Amino acid sequence: MSIPIIAGLSALADRFDGLILDLWGVIHDGVEAYAGAREALVAIRAAGKSTLLLSNAPRRSDALVTQLDKMGIGRELYDFVLSSGEAVHLELKDRTDPFYAVLGRKLYHLGPERDRNVYDGLDYRPVPLDQADFILNTGPVELTETLADYQALLAEGVGRGLPMVCANPDHVVIRQGARIMCAGELASRYAELGGRVSTRGKPDPAIYGQVSSILGAAKDRILAVGDALHTDIRGANGAGIGAIFVTQGIHAEELGIRPGDIPDASRLDEVVARHGDRPLAALPTLYW
């Protein structure tokens, strides 16, 4: 069966009580909120649906609140927010997971300065790579960098037997039309080289258990909305949560569309089949 293309979330309103909303590719493009995103959040709230913004951003949740506020998406427009960076911060703090329990206290931060709040306030010390006990990967330092810029560093880390904590499972995002490499791409290459990697965020099943508890809704009454088939849709499918695929994000080029365009139905079916993660429906952009 073809993937239905719906005009707005209200078409499925009677099937859910809570919404998981991705940020990058659904609500904003990394710089600006999409046209209509704020109005959609207002309508969702008016319809009495609970919302949790779930992002694979490699920084803590309060940083996302600040970023959204600057885009005109005020805190009054959504109920909860959770980031992969927040999940990593909690793992580094609690150290209950076996992977984290044995980590040393000296970390090499692979990432930009703006992401250091993932470990700020915790008992860890940033050091050069040759002194580190593990690598904390929050992504490339510069937006223009590619995997080739990090090959030597990744090989050195693997050679030293350093475990890697990845705070963002995404491989790429689209920032105002440009593809930007994310921490997940670096982590994937690290694993290919033989390194040990722990990742938190979508599509990790553990994060969906947290989400269900936060929203106070059964999984079969929650709807996830995201633009990435391999994280948003795969994660929701694996957790038994319905998912809507927003086509304006990272798969727009594959679909041959610009943000907001309605994709060709047959091409949509081909792209979804190629990735293997099937949503309930597709939505060109976030509309109620």
LINSUL-V900088 format. One record per residue. RES is the residue in one small letter. OMEGA is omega in whole degrees, -180 to 180 (* if undefined). D_LAST is the distance of its C-alpha to the last C-alpha in Angstrom with 2 decimals. Layout:
RES|OMEGA|D_LAST, RES|OMEGA|D_LAST
//
This chain:
m|179|24.30, s|176|21.95, i|177|18.65, p|176|15.95, i|-176|13.53, i|-179|10.12, a|-179|7.96, g|-178|4.56, l|-179|4.74, s|178|5.25, a|-179|8.23, l|-171|9.74, a|-176|9.05, d|-176|12.75, r|-177|13.98, f|176|13.29, d|-178|14.09, g|-178|13.77, l|168|11.88, i|-178|14.00, l|171|12.58, d|-180|15.04, l|-176|15.90, w|-178|17.94, g|179|16.25, v|-179|12.66, i|179|12.66, h|-179|16.02, d|-178|18.90, g|180|21.62, v|-177|22.39, e|173|19.43, a|176|15.74, y|176|13.74, a|179|12.82, g|-177|9.38, a|-180|9.29, r|-180|10.56, e|178|8.30, a|179|5.22, l|176|7.97, v|-179|9.08, a|178|6.30, i|179|6.64, r|180|10.25, a|179|10.47, a|177|9.45, g|179|12.37, k|176|11.29, s|-178|13.74, t|172|13.09, l|177|15.79, l|-176|15.91, l|-174|18.37, s|172|20.21, n|178|23.39, a|-177|24.58, p|176|28.36, r|-174|28.51, r|-171|28.02, s|-178|24.83, d|176|26.00, a|178|26.35, l|178|22.65, v|179|21.88, t|180|24.30, q|-179|22.88, l|179|19.29, d|179|20.79, k|178|22.65, m|-179|19.50, g|177|18.10, i|-175|15.90, g|-177|17.85, r|-179|18.79, e|-174|17.40, l|180|13.75, y|-174|14.26, d|-173|16.83, f|175|18.76, v|-180|19.68, l|179|22.07, s|174|23.68, s|176|26.22, g|177|28.60, e|180|28.39, a|177|29.13, v|177|32.12, h|-180|33.32, l|178|33.47, e|178|35.31, l|180|37.78, k|-172|38.28, d|178|38.75, r|178|40.44, t|176|40.10, d|-178|39.01, p|180|42.26, f|-176|41.21, y|-175|40.74, a|-176|43.65, v|179|46.23, l|172|44.89, g|-176|47.30, r|179|46.52, k|-176|46.92, l|169|43.86, y|-179|43.40, h|174|40.08, l|-177|38.83, g|-178|36.17, p|-179|35.64, e|-176|36.81, r|-178|33.33, d|-174|32.67, r|178|35.80, n|174|34.00, v|-179|33.44, y|178|37.12, d|179|38.09, g|178|39.68, l|-175|40.67, d|177|44.18, y|-179|43.94, r|177|45.73, p|-177|44.63, v|173|47.56, p|-175|48.44, l|-176|47.76, d|177|51.43, q|-170|51.43, a|172|48.12, d|178|47.62, f|179|44.12, i|171|41.47, l|-174|38.16, n|175|35.91, t|175|32.91, g|-178|32.98, p|180|34.91, v|-180|36.38, e|-177|35.61, l|-177|32.49, t|-176|34.85, e|180|36.74, t|180|36.86, l|-178|38.12, a|-180|41.59, d|-175|41.84, y|-176|41.71, q|-177|43.82, a|180|46.97, l|-180|45.34, l|179|43.65, a|179|46.96, e|179|48.82, g|178|46.49, v|-180|46.93, g|178|50.66, r|178|50.89, g|-177|49.02, l|172|46.28, p|179|43.21, m|170|39.85, v|-179|36.86, c|-175|33.69, a|178|30.92, n|-178|28.30, p|-178|28.11, d|176|26.23, h|178|28.59, v|166|26.84, v|177|23.92, i|-180|23.10, r|-177|23.87, q|175|23.20, g|-179|24.24, a|178|27.14, r|-177|27.56, i|178|28.72, m|179|30.64, c|-176|29.66, a|-178|31.76, g|178|30.97, e|178|32.89, l|-180|35.87, a|179|35.76, s|178|35.72, r|179|38.76, y|179|40.46, a|178|40.16, e|180|41.51, l|178|44.49, g|-180|45.16, g|176|43.56, r|-174|42.05, v|170|38.38, s|-178|36.08, t|174|32.36, r|-179|29.65, g|178|25.89, k|12|23.68, p|-179|24.78, d|-178|27.47, p|-176|27.17, a|-175|28.46, i|-180|25.46, y|173|23.23, g|176|25.72, q|-178|25.29, v|-180|21.51, s|178|21.82, s|-179|24.39, i|-179|22.49, l|-178|19.36, g|-179|21.80, a|175|20.15, a|-177|21.74, k|-179|20.81, d|176|19.90, r|179|17.19, i|178|15.64, l|177|13.15, a|-179|13.88, v|-178|11.87, g|-176|14.43, d|-176|16.18, a|-179|19.67, l|-174|20.96, h|176|24.10, t|-177|22.66, d|-175|19.01, i|179|19.19, r|-180|22.90, g|179|22.69, a|178|20.07, n|-179|22.10, g|-179|25.24, a|-179|24.03, g|-180|22.86, i|177|19.15, g|-175|16.52, a|175|15.02, i|-178|12.44, f|176|14.13, v|-167|12.64, t|-175|15.33, q|-173|15.71, g|-169|17.71, i|180|21.21, h|-177|21.37, a|-180|20.55, e|177|24.31, e|-178|25.01, l|179|22.50, g|-177|24.05, i|169|20.99, r|179|20.02, p|179|16.83, g|179|13.99, d|174|16.26, i|-178|15.70, p|172|18.39, d|-173|21.24, a|-178|20.85, s|179|24.40, r|175|24.27, l|180|21.12, d|-180|23.12, e|-179|26.12, v|180|24.48, v|180|22.97, a|-179|26.38, r|-179|28.23, h|174|26.54, g|-179|26.68, d|-168|23.47, r|175|21.23, p|173|17.50, l|-177|15.94, a|176|13.88, a|-178|13.11, l|-176|10.17, p|177|11.61, t|-174|9.67, l|174|6.87, y|173|3.76, w|*|0.00
//
